[in-house]
Amino acid sequence: MNLDDSRSTFRALGLTSSLGFVMAACLAGGYFGGRYLDSKLGTEPWLLIASLLLCLTAGVVEICNVLKKAIKEIEEKDKEN
């Protein structure tokens, strides 16, 4: 295994773990933010649901952006070879 193979393996592992972290952070932020707002405004469970959906959408958009960037880098690397 050469150095480039090792780097690409670690890069793939980093990308995979970052995608999971992005989704977990978005959902946790939406959950706790929604619960907080519901408790302050007395709108249970509507702001919780809305914030979860909003944060889930933001997480999916961020994952799409990261994957587009990764695909672009792979295509550029393939063109070089």
Distance bins in CASP14 RR format, pairs under 12 A and 6 or more apart:
PFRMAT RR
TARGET T0000
AUTHOR 0000-0000-0000
RMODE 2
METHOD distances of the structure
MODEL  1
1 7 0 0 0 0 0 1 0 0 0 0 0
1 8 0 0 0 0 0 1 0 0 0 0 0
1 9 0 0 0 0 1 0 0 0 0 0 0
1 10 0 0 0 0 0 1 0 0 0 0 0
2 8 0 0 0 0 0 1 0 0 0 0 0
2 9 0 0 0 0 0 1 0 0 0 0 0
3 9 0 0 0 0 0 1 0 0 0 0 0
3 10 0 0 0 0 0 1 0 0 0 0 0
4 10 0 0 0 0 0 1 0 0 0 0 0
4 11 0 0 0 0 0 1 0 0 0 0 0
4 77 0 0 0 0 1 0 0 0 0 0 0
4 80 0 0 0 0 0 1 0 0 0 0 0
4 81 0 0 0 0 0 1 0 0 0 0 0
5 11 0 0 0 0 0 1 0 0 0 0 0
5 12 0 0 0 0 0 1 0 0 0 0 0
6 12 0 0 0 0 0 1 0 0 0 0 0
6 13 0 0 0 0 0 1 0 0 0 0 0
7 13 0 0 0 0 0 1 0 0 0 0 0
7 14 0 0 0 0 0 1 0 0 0 0 0
7 77 0 0 0 0 0 1 0 0 0 0 0
8 14 0 0 0 0 0 1 0 0 0 0 0
8 15 0 0 0 0 0 1 0 0 0 0 0
8 70 0 0 0 0 0 1 0 0 0 0 0
8 73 0 0 0 0 0 1 0 0 0 0 0
8 74 0 0 0 0 1 0 0 0 0 0 0
8 77 0 0 0 0 1 0 0 0 0 0 0
9 15 0 0 0 0 0 1 0 0 0 0 0
9 16 0 0 0 0 0 1 0 0 0 0 0
10 16 0 0 0 0 0 1 0 0 0 0 0
10 17 0 0 0 0 0 1 0 0 0 0 0
11 17 0 0 0 0 0 1 0 0 0 0 0
11 18 0 0 0 0 0 1 0 0 0 0 0
11 69 0 0 0 0 0 1 0 0 0 0 0
11 70 0 0 0 0 1 0 0 0 0 0 0
11 73 0 0 0 0 1 0 0 0 0 0 0
11 74 0 0 0 0 1 0 0 0 0 0 0
11 77 0 0 0 0 0 1 0 0 0 0 0
12 18 0 0 0 0 0 1 0 0 0 0 0
12 19 0 0 0 0 0 1 0 0 0 0 0
12 67 0 0 0 0 0 1 0 0 0 0 0
12 70 0 0 0 0 1 0 0 0 0 0 0
12 73 0 0 0 0 0 1 0 0 0 0 0
12 74 0 0 0 0 0 1 0 0 0 0 0
13 19 0 0 0 0 0 1 0 0 0 0 0
13 20 0 0 0 0 0 1 0 0 0 0 0
14 20 0 0 0 0 0 1 0 0 0 0 0
14 21 0 0 0 0 1 0 0 0 0 0 0
14 22 0 0 0 0 0 1 0 0 0 0 0
14 66 0 0 0 0 0 1 0 0 0 0 0
14 70 0 0 0 0 0 1 0 0 0 0 0
15 21 0 0 0 0 0 1 0 0 0 0 0
15 22 0 0 0 0 0 1 0 0 0 0 0
15 63 0 0 0 0 0 1 0 0 0 0 0
15 66 1 0 0 1 0 0 0 0 0 0 0
15 67 0 0 0 0 1 0 0 0 0 0 0
15 69 0 0 0 0 1 0 0 0 0 0 0
15 70 1 0 1 0 0 0 0 0 0 0 0
15 71 0 0 0 0 0 1 0 0 0 0 0
15 73 0 0 0 0 0 1 0 0 0 0 0
15 74 0 0 0 0 0 1 0 0 0 0 0
16 22 0 0 0 0 0 1 0 0 0 0 0
16 23 0 0 0 0 0 1 0 0 0 0 0
16 63 0 0 0 0 0 1 0 0 0 0 0
16 66 0 0 0 0 0 1 0 0 0 0 0
16 67 0 0 0 0 0 1 0 0 0 0 0
16 70 0 0 0 0 0 1 0 0 0 0 0
17 23 0 0 0 0 0 1 0 0 0 0 0
17 24 0 0 0 0 0 1 0 0 0 0 0
17 66 0 0 0 0 0 1 0 0 0 0 0
18 24 0 0 0 0 0 1 0 0 0 0 0
18 25 0 0 0 0 0 1 0 0 0 0 0
18 59 0 0 0 0 0 1 0 0 0 0 0
18 62 0 0 0 0 1 0 0 0 0 0 0
18 63 0 0 0 0 1 0 0 0 0 0 0
18 65 0 0 0 0 0 1 0 0 0 0 0
18 66 1 0 0 1 0 0 0 0 0 0 0
18 67 0 0 0 0 0 1 0 0 0 0 0
18 69 0 0 0 0 0 1 0 0 0 0 0
18 70 0 0 0 0 0 1 0 0 0 0 0
19 25 0 0 0 0 0 1 0 0 0 0 0
19 26 0 0 0 0 0 1 0 0 0 0 0
19 59 0 0 0 0 1 0 0 0 0 0 0
19 60 0 0 0 0 0 1 0 0 0 0 0
19 62 0 0 0 0 1 0 0 0 0 0 0
19 63 1 0 1 0 0 0 0 0 0 0 0
19 64 0 0 0 0 0 1 0 0 0 0 0
19 65 0 0 0 0 0 1 0 0 0 0 0
19 66 1 0 0 1 0 0 0 0 0 0 0
19 67 1 0 0 1 0 0 0 0 0 0 0
19 70 0 0 0 0 1 0 0 0 0 0 0
20 26 0 0 0 0 1 0 0 0 0 0 0
20 27 0 0 0 0 0 1 0 0 0 0 0
20 28 0 0 0 0 0 1 0 0 0 0 0
20 59 0 0 0 0 1 0 0 0 0 0 0
20 60 0 0 0 0 0 1 0 0 0 0 0
20 62 0 0 0 0 0 1 0 0 0 0 0
20 63 0 0 0 0 1 0 0 0 0 0 0
20 66 0 0 0 0 0 1 0 0 0 0 0
21 27 0 0 0 0 0 1 0 0 0 0 0
21 28 0 0 0 0 0 1 0 0 0 0 0
21 59 0 0 0 0 0 1 0 0 0 0 0
21 62 0 0 0 0 0 1 0 0 0 0 0
21 63 0 0 0 0 0 1 0 0 0 0 0
21 66 0 0 0 0 0 1 0 0 0 0 0
22 28 0 0 0 0 0 1 0 0 0 0 0
22 29 0 0 0 0 0 1 0 0 0 0 0
22 55 0 0 0 0 0 1 0 0 0 0 0
22 56 0 0 0 0 0 1 0 0 0 0 0
22 58 0 0 0 0 1 0 0 0 0 0 0
22 59 1 0 1 0 0 0 0 0 0 0 0
22 60 0 0 0 0 1 0 0 0 0 0 0
22 61 0 0 0 0 0 1 0 0 0 0 0
22 62 1 0 1 0 0 0 0 0 0 0 0
22 63 1 0 0 1 0 0 0 0 0 0 0
22 64 0 0 0 0 0 1 0 0 0 0 0
22 65 0 0 0 0 1 0 0 0 0 0 0
22 66 1 0 0 1 0 0 0 0 0 0 0
22 67 0 0 0 0 0 1 0 0 0 0 0
23 29 0 0 0 0 0 1 0 0 0 0 0
23 30 0 0 0 0 0 1 0 0 0 0 0
23 52 0 0 0 0 0 1 0 0 0 0 0
23 55 0 0 0 0 1 0 0 0 0 0 0
23 56 0 0 0 0 1 0 0 0 0 0 0
23 57 0 0 0 0 0 1 0 0 0 0 0
23 58 0 0 0 0 0 1 0 0 0 0 0
23 59 1 0 0 1 0 0 0 0 0 0 0
23 60 0 0 0 0 1 0 0 0 0 0 0
23 61 0 0 0 0 0 1 0 0 0 0 0
23 62 0 0 0 0 1 0 0 0 0 0 0
23 63 1 0 0 1 0 0 0 0 0 0 0
23 66 0 0 0 0 0 1 0 0 0 0 0
24 30 0 0 0 0 0 1 0 0 0 0 0
24 31 0 0 0 0 0 1 0 0 0 0 0
24 55 0 0 0 0 0 1 0 0 0 0 0
24 56 0 0 0 0 0 1 0 0 0 0 0
24 59 0 0 0 0 1 0 0 0 0 0 0
24 63 0 0 0 0 0 1 0 0 0 0 0
25 31 0 0 0 0 0 1 0 0 0 0 0
25 32 0 0 0 0 0 1 0 0 0 0 0
25 55 0 0 0 0 1 0 0 0 0 0 0
25 56 0 0 0 0 0 1 0 0 0 0 0
25 58 0 0 0 0 0 1 0 0 0 0 0
25 59 0 0 0 0 1 0 0 0 0 0 0
25 62 0 0 0 0 1 0 0 0 0 0 0
25 63 0 0 0 0 0 1 0 0 0 0 0
26 32 0 0 0 0 0 1 0 0 0 0 0
26 33 0 0 0 0 0 1 0 0 0 0 0
26 51 0 0 0 0 0 1 0 0 0 0 0
26 52 0 0 0 0 1 0 0 0 0 0 0
26 53 0 0 0 0 0 1 0 0 0 0 0
26 54 0 0 0 0 1 0 0 0 0 0 0
26 55 1 0 1 0 0 0 0 0 0 0 0
26 56 1 0 0 1 0 0 0 0 0 0 0
26 57 0 0 0 0 1 0 0 0 0 0 0
26 58 1 0 1 0 0 0 0 0 0 0 0
26 59 1 0 1 0 0 0 0 0 0 0 0
26 60 0 0 0 0 1 0 0 0 0 0 0
26 61 0 0 0 0 1 0 0 0 0 0 0
26 62 1 0 0 1 0 0 0 0 0 0 0
26 63 0 0 0 0 1 0 0 0 0 0 0
27 33 0 0 0 0 0 1 0 0 0 0 0
27 34 0 0 0 0 0 1 0 0 0 0 0
27 48 0 0 0 0 0 1 0 0 0 0 0
27 51 0 0 0 0 1 0 0 0 0 0 0
27 52 1 0 0 1 0 0 0 0 0 0 0
27 53 0 0 0 0 0 1 0 0 0 0 0
27 54 0 0 0 0 0 1 0 0 0 0 0
27 55 1 0 0 1 0 0 0 0 0 0 0
27 56 1 0 0 1 0 0 0 0 0 0 0
27 57 0 0 0 0 0 1 0 0 0 0 0
27 58 0 0 0 0 0 1 0 0 0 0 0
27 59 0 0 0 0 1 0 0 0 0 0 0
27 60 0 0 0 0 0 1 0 0 0 0 0
28 34 0 0 0 0 0 1 0 0 0 0 0
28 35 0 0 0 0 0 1 0 0 0 0 0
28 51 0 0 0 0 0 1 0 0 0 0 0
28 52 0 0 0 0 0 1 0 0 0 0 0
28 55 0 0 0 0 1 0 0 0 0 0 0
28 56 0 0 0 0 0 1 0 0 0 0 0
28 59 0 0 0 0 0 1 0 0 0 0 0
29 35 0 0 0 0 1 0 0 0 0 0 0
29 36 0 0 0 0 1 0 0 0 0 0 0
29 37 0 0 0 0 0 1 0 0 0 0 0
29 48 0 0 0 0 0 1 0 0 0 0 0
29 51 1 0 0 1 0 0 0 0 0 0 0
29 52 0 0 0 0 1 0 0 0 0 0 0
29 54 0 0 0 0 0 1 0 0 0 0 0
29 55 1 0 1 0 0 0 0 0 0 0 0
29 56 0 0 0 0 0 1 0 0 0 0 0
29 58 0 0 0 0 0 1 0 0 0 0 0
29 59 0 0 0 0 0 1 0 0 0 0 0
30 36 0 0 0 0 1 0 0 0 0 0 0
30 37 0 0 0 0 1 0 0 0 0 0 0
30 38 0 0 0 0 0 1 0 0 0 0 0
30 47 0 0 0 0 1 0 0 0 0 0 0
30 48 1 0 0 1 0 0 0 0 0 0 0
30 49 0 0 0 0 0 1 0 0 0 0 0
30 50 0 0 0 0 1 0 0 0 0 0 0
30 51 1 0 1 0 0 0 0 0 0 0 0
30 52 1 0 1 0 0 0 0 0 0 0 0
30 53 0 0 0 0 1 0 0 0 0 0 0
30 54 1 0 0 1 0 0 0 0 0 0 0
30 55 1 0 1 0 0 0 0 0 0 0 0
30 56 0 0 0 0 1 0 0 0 0 0 0
30 57 0 0 0 0 0 1 0 0 0 0 0
30 58 0 0 0 0 1 0 0 0 0 0 0
30 59 0 0 0 0 0 1 0 0 0 0 0
31 37 0 0 0 0 0 1 0 0 0 0 0
31 38 0 0 0 0 0 1 0 0 0 0 0
31 45 0 0 0 0 0 1 0 0 0 0 0
31 47 0 0 0 0 0 1 0 0 0 0 0
31 48 1 0 0 1 0 0 0 0 0 0 0
31 49 0 0 0 0 0 1 0 0 0 0 0
31 50 0 0 0 0 0 1 0 0 0 0 0
31 51 1 0 0 1 0 0 0 0 0 0 0
31 52 1 0 0 1 0 0 0 0 0 0 0
31 53 0 0 0 0 0 1 0 0 0 0 0
31 54 0 0 0 0 0 1 0 0 0 0 0
31 55 0 0 0 0 1 0 0 0 0 0 0
31 56 0 0 0 0 0 1 0 0 0 0 0
32 38 0 0 0 0 0 1 0 0 0 0 0
32 39 0 0 0 0 0 1 0 0 0 0 0
32 47 0 0 0 0 0 1 0 0 0 0 0
32 48 0 0 0 0 1 0 0 0 0 0 0
32 51 0 0 0 0 1 0 0 0 0 0 0
32 52 0 0 0 0 0 1 0 0 0 0 0
32 55 0 0 0 0 0 1 0 0 0 0 0
33 39 0 0 0 0 1 0 0 0 0 0 0
33 40 0 0 0 0 1 0 0 0 0 0 0
33 41 0 0 0 0 0 1 0 0 0 0 0
33 47 0 0 0 0 1 0 0 0 0 0 0
33 48 1 0 0 1 0 0 0 0 0 0 0
33 49 0 0 0 0 0 1 0 0 0 0 0
33 50 0 0 0 0 0 1 0 0 0 0 0
33 51 1 0 1 0 0 0 0 0 0 0 0
33 52 0 0 0 0 1 0 0 0 0 0 0
33 54 0 0 0 0 0 1 0 0 0 0 0
33 55 0 0 0 0 1 0 0 0 0 0 0
34 40 0 0 0 0 1 0 0 0 0 0 0
34 41 0 0 0 0 1 0 0 0 0 0 0
34 42 0 0 0 0 0 1 0 0 0 0 0
34 43 0 0 0 0 1 0 0 0 0 0 0
34 44 0 0 0 0 1 0 0 0 0 0 0
34 45 0 0 0 0 1 0 0 0 0 0 0
34 46 0 0 0 0 1 0 0 0 0 0 0
34 47 1 0 1 0 0 0 0 0 0 0 0
34 48 1 0 1 0 0 0 0 0 0 0 0
34 49 0 0 0 0 1 0 0 0 0 0 0
34 50 1 0 0 1 0 0 0 0 0 0 0
34 51 1 0 1 0 0 0 0 0 0 0 0
34 52 1 0 0 1 0 0 0 0 0 0 0
34 53 0 0 0 0 0 1 0 0 0 0 0
34 54 0 0 0 0 1 0 0 0 0 0 0
34 55 0 0 0 0 1 0 0 0 0 0 0
35 41 0 0 0 0 0 1 0 0 0 0 0
35 42 0 0 0 0 0 1 0 0 0 0 0
35 43 0 0 0 0 0 1 0 0 0 0 0
35 44 0 0 0 0 1 0 0 0 0 0 0
35 45 0 0 0 0 1 0 0 0 0 0 0
35 46 0 0 0 0 0 1 0 0 0 0 0
35 47 0 0 0 0 1 0 0 0 0 0 0
35 48 1 0 1 0 0 0 0 0 0 0 0
35 49 0 0 0 0 0 1 0 0 0 0 0
35 50 0 0 0 0 0 1 0 0 0 0 0
35 51 0 0 0 0 1 0 0 0 0 0 0
35 52 0 0 0 0 1 0 0 0 0 0 0
36 42 0 0 0 0 0 1 0 0 0 0 0
36 43 0 0 0 0 0 1 0 0 0 0 0
36 44 0 0 0 0 0 1 0 0 0 0 0
36 47 0 0 0 0 1 0 0 0 0 0 0
36 48 0 0 0 0 1 0 0 0 0 0 0
36 51 0 0 0 0 1 0 0 0 0 0 0
37 43 1 0 0 1 0 0 0 0 0 0 0
37 44 0 0 0 0 1 0 0 0 0 0 0
37 45 0 0 0 0 0 1 0 0 0 0 0
37 46 0 0 0 0 1 0 0 0 0 0 0
37 47 1 0 1 0 0 0 0 0 0 0 0
37 48 1 0 0 1 0 0 0 0 0 0 0
37 49 0 0 0 0 0 1 0 0 0 0 0
37 50 0 0 0 0 1 0 0 0 0 0 0
37 51 1 0 0 1 0 0 0 0 0 0 0
37 52 0 0 0 0 0 1 0 0 0 0 0
37 54 0 0 0 0 0 1 0 0 0 0 0
38 44 1 0 1 0 0 0 0 0 0 0 0
38 45 1 0 0 1 0 0 0 0 0 0 0
38 46 1 0 0 1 0 0 0 0 0 0 0
38 47 1 0 1 0 0 0 0 0 0 0 0
38 48 1 0 1 0 0 0 0 0 0 0 0
38 49 0 0 0 0 1 0 0 0 0 0 0
38 50 0 0 0 0 1 0 0 0 0 0 0
38 51 0 0 0 0 1 0 0 0 0 0 0
38 52 0 0 0 0 0 1 0 0 0 0 0
39 45 0 0 0 0 0 1 0 0 0 0 0
39 47 0 0 0 0 1 0 0 0 0 0 0
39 48 0 0 0 0 1 0 0 0 0 0 0
40 47 0 0 0 0 1 0 0 0 0 0 0
41 47 1 0 0 1 0 0 0 0 0 0 0
41 48 0 0 0 0 0 1 0 0 0 0 0
41 50 0 0 0 0 0 1 0 0 0 0 0
41 51 0 0 0 0 0 1 0 0 0 0 0
42 48 0 0 0 0 0 1 0 0 0 0 0
43 49 0 0 0 0 1 0 0 0 0 0 0
43 50 0 0 0 0 1 0 0 0 0 0 0
43 51 0 0 0 0 0 1 0 0 0 0 0
44 50 0 0 0 0 0 1 0 0 0 0 0
45 51 0 0 0 0 0 1 0 0 0 0 0
45 52 0 0 0 0 1 0 0 0 0 0 0
45 53 0 0 0 0 0 1 0 0 0 0 0
46 52 0 0 0 0 0 1 0 0 0 0 0
46 53 0 0 0 0 0 1 0 0 0 0 0
47 53 0 0 0 0 0 1 0 0 0 0 0
47 54 0 0 0 0 1 0 0 0 0 0 0
47 55 0 0 0 0 0 1 0 0 0 0 0
48 54 0 0 0 0 0 1 0 0 0 0 0
48 55 0 0 0 0 0 1 0 0 0 0 0
49 55 0 0 0 0 0 1 0 0 0 0 0
49 56 0 0 0 0 0 1 0 0 0 0 0
50 56 0 0 0 0 0 1 0 0 0 0 0
50 57 0 0 0 0 0 1 0 0 0 0 0
51 57 0 0 0 0 0 1 0 0 0 0 0
51 58 0 0 0 0 0 1 0 0 0 0 0
52 58 0 0 0 0 0 1 0 0 0 0 0
52 59 0 0 0 0 0 1 0 0 0 0 0
53 59 0 0 0 0 0 1 0 0 0 0 0
53 60 0 0 0 0 0 1 0 0 0 0 0
54 60 0 0 0 0 0 1 0 0 0 0 0
54 61 0 0 0 0 0 1 0 0 0 0 0
55 61 0 0 0 0 0 1 0 0 0 0 0
55 62 0 0 0 0 0 1 0 0 0 0 0
56 62 0 0 0 0 0 1 0 0 0 0 0
56 63 0 0 0 0 0 1 0 0 0 0 0
57 63 0 0 0 0 0 1 0 0 0 0 0
57 64 0 0 0 0 0 1 0 0 0 0 0
58 64 0 0 0 0 0 1 0 0 0 0 0
58 65 0 0 0 0 0 1 0 0 0 0 0
59 65 0 0 0 0 1 0 0 0 0 0 0
59 66 0 0 0 0 1 0 0 0 0 0 0
59 67 0 0 0 0 0 1 0 0 0 0 0
60 66 0 0 0 0 0 1 0 0 0 0 0
60 67 0 0 0 0 0 1 0 0 0 0 0
61 67 0 0 0 0 0 1 0 0 0 0 0
61 68 0 0 0 0 0 1 0 0 0 0 0
62 68 0 0 0 0 0 1 0 0 0 0 0
62 69 0 0 0 0 0 1 0 0 0 0 0
63 69 0 0 0 0 0 1 0 0 0 0 0
63 70 0 0 0 0 0 1 0 0 0 0 0
64 70 0 0 0 0 0 1 0 0 0 0 0
64 71 0 0 0 0 0 1 0 0 0 0 0
65 71 0 0 0 0 0 1 0 0 0 0 0
65 72 0 0 0 0 0 1 0 0 0 0 0
66 72 0 0 0 0 0 1 0 0 0 0 0
66 73 0 0 0 0 0 1 0 0 0 0 0
67 73 0 0 0 0 0 1 0 0 0 0 0
67 74 0 0 0 0 0 1 0 0 0 0 0
68 74 0 0 0 0 0 1 0 0 0 0 0
68 75 0 0 0 0 0 1 0 0 0 0 0
69 75 0 0 0 0 0 1 0 0 0 0 0
69 76 0 0 0 0 0 1 0 0 0 0 0
70 76 0 0 0 0 0 1 0 0 0 0 0
70 77 0 0 0 0 0 1 0 0 0 0 0
71 77 0 0 0 0 0 1 0 0 0 0 0
71 78 0 0 0 0 0 1 0 0 0 0 0
72 78 0 0 0 0 0 1 0 0 0 0 0
72 79 0 0 0 0 0 1 0 0 0 0 0
73 79 0 0 0 0 0 1 0 0 0 0 0
73 80 0 0 0 0 0 1 0 0 0 0 0
74 80 0 0 0 0 0 1 0 0 0 0 0
74 81 0 0 0 0 0 1 0 0 0 0 0
75 81 0 0 0 0 0 1 0 0 0 0 0
END
